[in-house]
């Protein structure tokens, strides 16, 4: 019989439980976290069964392997919760697009969006595209972006200074 299929899976790890543990002796930790010492595997499984709990092999590579007496369903749930908490929060970059002839009301709407993105912990990429004859007004475009940044106040810092790529002006800001 293949031992790979005899295990219960939590996340990406496999755990042997109860009579699936085939080593002669195991180091046992009870449900309160106290070490019971090195005990024969059959005795440890019977002890867990008498307490209406499971014997779970948590460290199979140790000599002897370490097992816990726990409710396996509860323990699986706690392991999946702790794994999800350890993942770092992903910081997205959100894009706000301005135009050369943007109106005052539209600037206010974009400011609210930027503040909302900052509260969520995101970076914001401010972009202004120049099309056709607008490409002759790069200085005016720089003024529009700088004016927009000034209206945000002092709650941001520049992550990437203003950069011109072809007909597009780009800057990236984050919350202080």
C-alpha positions as CSV (number, residue, x, y, z in Angstrom):
1,X,0.0,0.0,0.0
2,X,1.4,3.4,-0.9
3,X,1.8,5.6,2.3
4,X,1.1,8.8,0.2
5,X,-2.6,7.9,0.0
6,X,-2.8,7.0,3.7
7,X,-2.4,10.5,4.9
8,X,-4.8,13.4,5.6
9,X,-4.0,16.6,3.8
10,X,-4.0,20.1,5.3
11,X,-2.9,22.7,2.8
12,X,0.2,21.3,1.1
13,X,1.2,19.1,4.0
14,X,0.3,15.5,4.7
15,X,-0.2,14.2,8.2
16,X,-0.5,10.7,9.4
17,X,-3.1,10.1,12.0
18,X,-3.9,7.4,14.6
19,X,-3.1,3.9,13.3
20,X,-1.5,5.3,10.0
21,X,1.6,6.0,12.1
22,X,3.9,3.0,11.6
23,X,7.0,3.8,13.7
24,X,7.6,1.8,17.0
25,X,7.9,4.8,19.3
26,X,6.8,8.5,19.2
27,X,7.3,11.5,21.4
28,X,3.8,12.6,22.5
29,X,2.4,16.1,23.3
30,X,-1.1,16.1,24.9
31,X,-4.0,18.4,24.1
32,X,-2.8,20.9,26.8
33,X,0.7,21.2,25.3
34,X,2.5,19.1,27.9
35,X,5.1,16.5,26.9
36,X,4.2,13.0,27.9
37,X,7.6,11.6,26.7
38,X,8.5,8.8,24.4
39,X,5.7,6.2,24.3
40,X,5.1,3.1,22.1
41,X,2.9,4.1,19.1
42,X,0.0,1.7,20.0
43,X,-0.2,3.1,23.6
44,X,-0.2,6.6,22.3
45,X,-3.0,5.9,19.8
46,X,-5.0,4.1,22.5
47,X,-4.5,7.1,24.9
48,X,-5.8,9.5,22.2
49,X,-8.8,7.2,21.6
50,X,-9.6,7.0,25.3
51,X,-9.7,10.9,25.3
52,X,-11.9,10.8,22.2
53,X,-9.1,12.7,20.2
54,X,-6.7,11.8,17.4
55,X,-3.0,11.1,17.4
56,X,-1.4,13.4,14.7
57,X,2.2,13.1,13.5
58,X,3.3,16.7,13.3
59,X,7.0,16.2,12.9
60,X,7.8,13.0,11.0
61,X,11.5,13.7,10.5
62,X,12.4,14.0,14.2
63,X,13.9,11.1,16.0
64,X,11.6,9.8,17.4
65,X,8.7,11.4,15.4
66,X,6.6,14.0,17.3
67,X,2.9,13.4,17.7
68,X,0.1,15.5,19.2
69,X,-3.1,14.4,20.8
70,X,-5.7,16.8,19.3
71,X,-9.0,16.9,17.6
72,X,-7.8,16.5,14.0
73,X,-10.6,18.5,12.4
74,X,-10.0,21.4,14.8
75,X,-6.3,21.2,14.3
76,X,-6.6,21.2,10.5
77,X,-8.8,24.3,10.7
78,X,-6.2,26.1,12.9
79,X,-3.4,25.2,10.6
80,X,-5.2,26.5,7.5
81,X,-6.0,29.8,9.4
82,X,-2.4,30.3,10.5
83,X,-1.2,29.7,6.9
84,X,-3.6,32.3,5.5
85,X,-2.5,34.9,8.1
86,X,1.2,34.4,7.3
87,X,0.7,35.4,3.6
88,X,1.9,39.0,3.0
89,X,-0.6,41.5,1.8
90,X,-0.2,42.2,-1.9
91,X,0.1,45.8,-2.7
92,X,-1.5,46.7,-6.0
93,X,-0.8,49.7,-8.2
94,X,-3.9,51.4,-9.2
95,X,-4.0,53.8,-12.2
96,X,-5.6,57.3,-12.3
97,X,-5.7,58.8,-15.7
98,X,-5.8,62.5,-16.2
99,X,-6.1,64.5,-19.4
100,X,-4.7,67.8,-20.5
101,X,-8.2,69.5,-20.5
102,X,-9.5,68.0,-17.3
103,X,-12.2,69.9,-15.4
104,X,-12.2,70.9,-11.8
105,X,-15.0,68.5,-10.8
106,X,-13.2,65.6,-12.5
107,X,-10.0,66.4,-10.5
108,X,-12.1,66.2,-7.3
109,X,-13.5,62.8,-8.3
110,X,-9.9,61.5,-9.0
111,X,-8.7,62.9,-5.6
112,X,-11.4,60.9,-3.8
113,X,-10.4,57.7,-5.8
114,X,-6.7,58.3,-4.8
115,X,-7.6,58.7,-1.1
116,X,-9.7,55.5,-1.3
117,X,-6.8,53.6,-2.8
118,X,-4.4,55.0,-0.2
119,X,-6.7,53.8,2.6
120,X,-6.7,50.3,1.0
121,X,-2.9,50.4,1.1
122,X,-2.3,50.6,-2.7
123,X,0.2,52.6,-4.7
124,X,-1.3,55.0,-7.3
125,X,0.1,55.5,-10.7
126,X,-0.9,58.9,-12.1
127,X,-0.9,59.0,-15.9
128,X,-1.5,61.7,-18.4
129,X,-1.6,60.7,-22.1
130,X,-1.0,63.3,-24.8
131,X,-2.6,62.7,-28.2
132,X,-1.9,64.2,-31.6
133,X,-1.3,67.9,-31.3
134,X,-1.4,67.8,-27.5
135,X,2.2,66.4,-27.6
136,X,3.4,70.0,-28.2
137,X,2.1,70.9,-24.7
138,X,4.4,68.8,-22.5
139,X,5.0,71.7,-20.1
140,X,1.3,72.2,-19.6
141,X,0.8,68.5,-18.9
142,X,3.6,68.6,-16.3
143,X,1.7,71.5,-14.7
144,X,-1.6,69.6,-14.6
145,X,0.1,66.6,-12.9
146,X,1.9,68.8,-10.4
147,X,-1.3,70.8,-9.6
148,X,-3.1,67.5,-9.1
149,X,-0.4,66.3,-6.6
150,X,-0.6,69.6,-4.8
151,X,-4.3,69.3,-4.3
152,X,-3.8,65.9,-2.7
153,X,-2.0,67.7,0.2
154,X,0.9,66.2,2.1
155,X,-0.6,62.7,2.6
156,X,1.6,61.2,-0.2
157,X,5.2,60.6,-1.1
158,X,6.6,60.2,-4.6
159,X,7.6,56.6,-5.3
160,X,8.7,57.4,-8.8
161,X,9.3,61.0,-10.0
162,X,7.6,62.4,-13.1
163,X,8.7,60.6,-16.2
164,X,7.9,61.2,-19.9
165,X,7.6,58.1,-22.0
166,X,6.7,59.0,-25.6
167,X,3.4,60.9,-25.3
168,X,2.6,59.7,-21.7
169,X,3.6,61.4,-18.5
170,X,3.7,59.0,-15.5
171,X,4.4,59.3,-11.8
172,X,3.8,56.8,-8.9
173,X,2.8,57.9,-5.4
174,X,2.2,56.1,-2.1
175,X,0.7,57.1,1.2
176,X,3.2,58.5,3.8
